């Protein structure tokens, strides 16, 4: 099993790499690219490093997306492409030995893995969990839906329940930092405590995510 040593560690001990993306469109847009991404590394619940970059997506930024993240075409025109920015992230060492996490992880996972060419993953090496297409990212949203069903589940609402500040919602680094803090704050409530093994948490999360997708599709007739 890849990353076997990490799976045997407790979720309160392993380094966490929280990842977030902002895009010129929405996830239903097959041509959506990444205009900004951030990676924030946590160790023992504390931020120990971060990397944030804006990229030229090569496509116009839609007005709906711009209203959300406040990034317009003029803000990214002439900037390096995503591939160059991601190479800088890999060289920083922030992702080494860290397990990936994102709030609503399927969105950021799919954006990252479809926006970068396969050659990037092959040359980077799948020993970095963030780059491994088989790695199941941690996702506090799945746990919030499972154990906090009476609450709204937007990141800003989830943070309010734990008194976590999120003053710049939809700025990639701010969302990253808040989601990481939420993960550590909610481990006792949602995940059974920080001493639980990562492998057990990932397996349980996979079951919950599947149940939520099935229930959503049955109720609304479309994918979650």
C-alpha positions in Angstrom: 0.0 0.0 0.0 1.3 3.4 -0.9 1.9 5.8 2.1 1.5 2.8 4.4 3.5 4.4 7.2 1.2 7.4 7.2 -1.9 5.3 7.4 -0.6 3.7 10.6 -0.1 7.0 12.3 -2.7 8.9 14.3 -4.6 11.8 12.6 -3.3 14.1 15.3 0.3 13.3 14.5 0.7 13.2 10.8 1.6 16.3 8.8 -1.4 17.6 6.9 -1.2 19.4 3.5 -4.4 21.5 3.1 -5.0 22.4 -0.5 -7.5 24.9 -2.1 -8.1 26.2 -5.6 -10.0 29.1 -7.1 -11.1 28.8 -10.7 -12.4 31.0 -13.6 -15.6 28.9 -13.7 -17.4 26.2 -11.7 -16.8 22.5 -11.5 -19.4 21.9 -14.1 -17.4 23.8 -16.7 -15.1 21.3 -18.6 -12.8 24.0 -19.6 -12.3 25.4 -16.0 -8.7 26.0 -15.1 -7.0 27.2 -11.9 -6.4 30.9 -11.3 -5.1 30.6 -7.7 -4.1 27.8 -5.4 -2.7 27.5 -2.0 -1.1 24.7 0.1 -0.8 25.1 3.8 1.2 22.6 5.9 0.1 21.7 9.4 2.1 19.8 11.9 0.6 19.0 15.3 -2.3 21.5 14.6 0.1 24.4 13.8 0.8 26.0 10.5 4.5 25.5 9.6 4.6 26.6 6.0 2.5 27.8 3.1 2.6 28.5 -0.6 0.1 30.6 -2.6 0.2 31.4 -6.3 -2.0 32.9 -8.9 -1.8 31.5 -12.5 -2.8 32.6 -15.9 -5.6 30.2 -16.8 -5.5 30.9 -20.5 -9.3 31.4 -20.5 -11.5 34.3 -19.4 -12.7 34.5 -15.8 -16.4 34.3 -15.6 -18.3 37.0 -13.9 -19.9 34.6 -11.4 -16.6 33.2 -10.3 -15.0 36.7 -10.1 -17.8 37.7 -7.7 -16.9 34.8 -5.5 -13.1 35.1 -5.3 -12.6 38.7 -6.5 -9.9 37.7 -9.0 -10.4 39.3 -12.5 -8.6 38.8 -15.8 -6.3 41.8 -15.2 -5.1 40.2 -12.0 -3.7 37.1 -13.7 -2.8 38.3 -17.2 0.8 37.5 -18.0 1.4 35.4 -14.9 3.1 32.0 -15.2 0.9 28.9 -16.0 -0.2 26.4 -13.4 2.5 23.9 -14.4 5.3 26.3 -13.5 3.6 27.4 -10.2 3.0 23.7 -9.2 6.7 22.9 -9.9 7.6 25.7 -7.5 5.4 24.1 -4.9 7.0 20.7 -5.3 10.4 22.2 -4.9 9.4 23.9 -1.7 9.2 20.6 0.1 5.9 21.5 1.8 4.2 18.4 0.4 6.7 15.8 1.4 5.4 13.3 3.9 2.1 15.2 4.3 -1.4 13.8 3.8 -3.7 16.0 1.6 -6.9 17.6 2.9 -9.4 19.9 1.4 -12.9 21.1 2.3 -15.1 19.5 -0.3 -12.1 17.6 -1.5 -13.6 16.1 -4.7 -13.7 19.6 -6.2 -10.0 20.5 -5.5 -8.8 17.0 -6.2 -10.5 16.9 -9.6 -9.4 20.4 -10.5 -5.7 19.7 -9.7 -5.6 16.3 -11.4 -7.4 17.4 -14.6 -5.6 20.7 -14.9 -2.1 19.3 -14.8 -0.8 16.9 -17.5 -0.2 13.2 -16.6 3.5 13.8 -17.3 3.6 16.1 -14.3 2.5 13.3 -12.0 4.8 10.8 -13.5 7.9 13.0 -13.1 6.9 14.2 -9.6 6.4 10.7 -8.3 3.4 9.3 -6.6 5.3 8.9 -3.4 3.9 12.5 -2.6 0.4 11.8 -1.4 -1.0 15.1 -2.9 0.1 13.8 -6.4 -1.1 10.2 -6.0 -4.3 9.8 -8.0 -5.3 6.8 -5.7 -5.0 8.8 -2.5 -8.3 9.6 -0.7 -8.0 13.1 0.6 -9.3 13.9 4.1 -12.4 16.0 3.9 -14.0 17.7 7.0 -17.1 18.3 4.9 -18.0 14.6 4.7 -17.7 14.4 8.5 -19.8 17.5 9.0 -22.5 16.1 6.9 -22.4 12.8 8.8 -22.5 14.2 12.3 -23.8 17.7 12.0 -26.7 17.3 9.7 -28.8 20.1 11.3 -26.2 22.7 10.4 -25.3 24.4 7.1 -22.1 23.1 5.6 -20.4 26.0 3.9 -16.9 26.4 5.2 -17.6 29.7 6.7 -20.6 28.3 8.7 -18.6 25.3 9.8 -15.9 27.6 11.1 -18.3 29.7 13.1 -19.4 26.6 15.0 -15.8 26.3 16.2 -15.0 30.0 16.6 -12.5 29.8 13.7 -11.8 33.1 12.0 -12.3 33.2 8.2 -12.2 36.9 7.2 -11.2 36.3 3.6 -13.5 33.5 2.4 -12.7 32.3 -1.1 -9.1 33.5 -0.9 -7.2 30.2 -1.4 -4.8 30.5 1.5 -7.4 31.8 4.0 -9.7 28.9 3.1 -6.8 26.4 3.4 -5.8 27.7 6.9 -9.4 27.7 8.1 -10.1 24.2 6.8 -7.0 22.9 8.5 -7.9 24.5 11.8 -11.4 23.0 11.4 -10.0 19.6 10.9 -8.0 19.7 14.1 -10.9 21.3 16.0 -13.4 18.7 14.9 -11.3 15.5 15.3 -12.7 14.8 18.7 -16.3 15.6 17.7 -16.3 14.0 14.3 -13.5 11.5 13.9 -13.3 9.9 17.3 -10.2 11.8 18.6 -6.7 12.7 17.4 -5.4 9.3 18.4 -7.4 7.4 15.7 -5.2 5.9 13.0 -5.3 7.7 9.6 -6.1 4.5 7.8 -9.2 3.9 9.9 -10.4 7.5 9.4 -9.9 7.4 5.6 -11.8 4.1 5.4 -14.7 5.4 7.5 -14.8 8.6 5.5 -15.0 6.7 2.2 -18.1 4.8 3.5 -19.8 8.1 4.6 -19.0 9.8 1.4 -20.5 6.9 -0.6 -23.7 7.0 1.6 -24.0 10.7 1.1 -23.7 10.5 -2.7 -26.3 7.7 -2.9 -28.8 9.6 -0.6 -28.3 12.9 -2.5 -28.8 11.2 -5.9 -31.9 9.4 -4.7 -33.4 12.6 -3.3 -32.5 15.1 -6.0 -31.9 12.9 -9.1 -28.4 14.3 -9.7 -24.9 13.8 -8.5 -23.7 15.3 -5.2 
